[in-house]
Each structure stands twice: as C-alpha cells, then as structure tokens.
C-alpha cells in the first residue's frame, strides 16, 4: 500500500507534530507513522466532519475518516476523501 511517512525529520512531520501533537494518530511527536490512505497531512488538519464540525481520525483498515463526535465514517476513494453526508457511513442506531 502507498502512504505518506511522517517523522520528526520531515518538514510535514514537524509541522503536523507541532500543531497537533498527541491529538491525531498520524501526528504523534517522535514517531514514524504510515498512512494507508494517501492524503496530504495539511489537508487532514483542515478537514472536519460536515455534520458536527468535530475532528476526524484516519481508519487505515476501513479506508475512512472517522468523526470523533458523531461517529460518521467518510470513505476515502482513490485518495480522495468523500465528505458528503449522503455518502457517510452512519453509526448503528442513528437515523
């Protein structure tokens, strides 16, 4: 699988680690994380859930961006996040 390597020595890794260290799984300071969904780290910082504007986390296994608030899961297709409410995978029990 393709991915972006973020580490303390890369410019993107330093920028992301400095801005959100400890908040996002791909930006933990001092680590190297392979992102299975090949998205620009700066784009990941800008994206929020269109439903409730909460932060998103990367779900590498399911190839989705998961909302930390409402639980909606947004698919990533061909390295493009589909941030449409109609396309979101809703959590069980929601309408």
N, C-alpha and C positions, 0 to 999 in steps of 0.2 A: 504494500500500500504506500502511496505517496503521502508526504506530510511535511510539516514545517518544524524544524528543530529550533527550539528557543533555549538559549543558555545564557549564562551570565556574560559570556564573551561577545555575543551577537548584539548589534545595535538594537534590533527589535526586542530581543530578550531583556536588555537593560531598560528600555522604555516601558515595556509592559510590566516588568517586575517592579519598577519604581512606582508605577501608577496604581497597581492593584495587588501588590504582594500579599499573598495569603487569602485573597478573595476569590480568585478564579483558578481552577485546576491547572490551566496551561501557563500560569504566571507565578509559580512558587519560586521565590528567590533562591538561587544557588542550585537549581536542578535543571535537567535537560528533559523536556517532555516532547514526545512525538504526537502530533495531532493528526489523527486519521482523516478527519475532514480538513481538506487543504484550503484553509481560509486565512486571509491576512490578519495577523494579531491585532492590528489597529482597527480593522473592521469589527472584529469581535468585541472590542472595547466600546464601540459606538452602538452596537445593536442592543435593543431591549425588547421585551415582549410587547407586541402591539396590543395585547389585551389589557394588561395591567401595568406596563412600563417597568416591570421588575427585571433584574439581571438574568442573564442566560448562562447556562453551563454547557460544555461540549459533552455529548454522549457518543463516544467513539464507536461503541458496539452497534448502536442503532442508527448511526449517521444522522443524528438530530441535534438541535439546540434545544435544551430543556429549560423552561421557565422556573425560577426558584420561588415564584409567588403562586401562580395559579396552577402550575403543573402541566401546562400545554407544552407539546413537543413539536417543534418545527423541523420538517425534513430538510436535509441538505442533498441536493441533486446536482451532480456534475460540478461539485464545489461551489454551488450557488445556494445560499440559504433561502428557503421559500417561507417568507414571513407573512403569509396570508392566514387570517383567522379561519377561512373556509378550508384550508389545507392542513391546519394544525391537528395533531392527534390529541384529542381531549382525554383527561384522566377518567378512569372508571367512576361512574356515578354523576358525572356532570352532564348538563344538557346541551 
